[in-house]
Amino acid sequence: MAGATYVPIATQTLGSAVSNITFTSISQAYTDLVLIANFALPATGDATRIQVGNGSIDTGTNYSSTWIYGTGSTASSGRASSDTSTRFAGAAVGPSTDFATGIINFQNYSNTTTYKTWIDRYSGVTSSEVNAMVGLWRSTSAINTIKLFNVVGSNFVVGSTFTLYGISAA
């Protein structure tokens, strides 16, 4: 987007381990959102998921996702529909020394005439793993709440950071 400006909306830096990260009351003043996460989980095999909503998190079966995954020597892909959340690019990291970076781009999050989509990318720091995922929330409601959580309920590790940016067109 030519002339776009990233505006920091909120940052959460963990001083203690928590099971989920939630951004609420997100301003509708931007065209798109970007969430950048630098995080770790305490155990290998846990997986981070995304839910969104308007006023509250939608926990219904209104999500679909398609993903690709590669390590340099293996590759795979998959799809899930009518799910209660989407993958965070398959982010299954651990142990706690393996901080990873993920970026989620929410397009047209405040539009009230179309379903909401996002693209996210993730790569492990100490592994060669890379992932990309497209998510869909089957709702025409604007997104004003975003939640990241872990499938098996592990806490995000102390020192993890999550920053939400609004993108405003010039």
SVG drawing of the C-alpha trace seen along z (x, -y; Angstrom):
<svg xmlns="http://www.w3.org/2000/svg" viewBox="-22 -11 41 45">
<polyline fill="none" stroke="black" stroke-width="0.4" points="0.0,0.0 1.8,-3.1 2.1,-5.8 0.8,-3.6 1.9,-4.4 2.2,-1.9 0.7,-3.4 1.4,-1.4 -2.0,-0.8 -1.0,1.5 1.9,3.6 1.9,6.4 5.3,7.5 5.0,10.4 6.4,9.9 4.7,13.2 3.5,16.2 -0.1,15.9 -2.3,18.4 -3.7,15.9 -3.2,12.5 -6.2,10.4 -6.5,7.0 -9.9,5.3 -11.6,2.0 -9.5,1.8 -10.0,-1.5 -11.8,-1.4 -9.8,-4.3 -7.4,-2.3 -7.6,-0.4 -5.7,2.7 -4.1,4.2 -0.7,5.8 0.1,7.9 3.7,8.8 4.5,11.4 7.9,12.5 7.1,15.3 7.9,18.8 5.9,21.6 7.2,23.8 6.7,27.2 7.3,28.5 4.1,29.4 1.8,26.7 0.2,24.6 -1.0,21.1 -4.5,20.2 -6.3,17.0 -9.9,15.9 -11.5,12.5 -14.8,10.8 -16.8,7.6 -17.4,6.8 -16.5,10.3 -14.5,13.2 -16.5,15.4 -16.0,19.1 -18.4,20.5 -17.5,22.6 -17.1,19.6 -13.4,19.9 -11.5,21.5 -7.8,21.7 -5.4,22.9 -1.7,23.3 1.7,24.4 4.7,25.5 8.3,26.2 11.6,27.0 14.0,27.0 13.8,30.8 10.1,31.5 6.9,29.6 3.2,30.0 -0.1,28.2 -3.5,28.4 -7.0,26.9 -9.6,26.7 -13.1,25.3 -16.0,24.7 -13.4,24.5 -13.7,22.5 -10.4,20.7 -7.6,20.5 -4.0,21.6 -1.3,19.0 0.6,20.2 0.9,23.6 3.0,21.9 3.9,24.9 7.1,23.7 9.0,24.8 10.8,25.2 10.9,21.8 14.4,21.1 13.0,21.1 11.5,17.7 9.8,17.3 8.4,14.4 5.0,14.2 3.3,11.5 -0.5,11.4 -2.0,9.0 -5.7,8.3 -7.1,6.8 -10.1,4.5 -10.8,5.4 -13.4,2.6 -15.4,3.3 -18.9,4.3 -19.9,5.8 -17.4,8.6 -16.0,11.6 -12.7,10.9 -9.4,12.4 -5.9,12.4 -2.5,13.7 0.1,14.7 3.7,15.9 5.8,17.5 9.4,18.8 11.2,20.5 14.5,18.9 16.5,22.1 14.8,24.3 14.4,24.0 10.7,24.1 8.6,21.6 4.8,21.4 2.2,19.3 -1.5,19.3 -4.6,17.6 -7.5,17.3 -11.2,16.5 -13.8,15.3 -17.2,15.8 -18.7,12.6 -19.4,9.1 -18.9,7.6 -15.9,5.3 -13.1,6.8 -12.4,4.9 -11.2,7.8 -8.3,10.3 -7.2,13.2 -4.1,15.5 -4.1,18.6 -2.5,22.0 -4.2,25.3 -3.0,27.3 -3.3,24.3 0.4,23.7 1.4,20.1 3.3,17.8 6.8,17.4 8.0,14.4 9.6,11.8 7.2,12.6 6.0,9.4 2.9,8.7 2.4,5.4 -0.7,4.4 -0.3,1.7 -3.0,-0.2 -2.2,-0.9 -3.6,-4.2 -3.5,-5.1 -1.9,-8.4"/>
</svg>
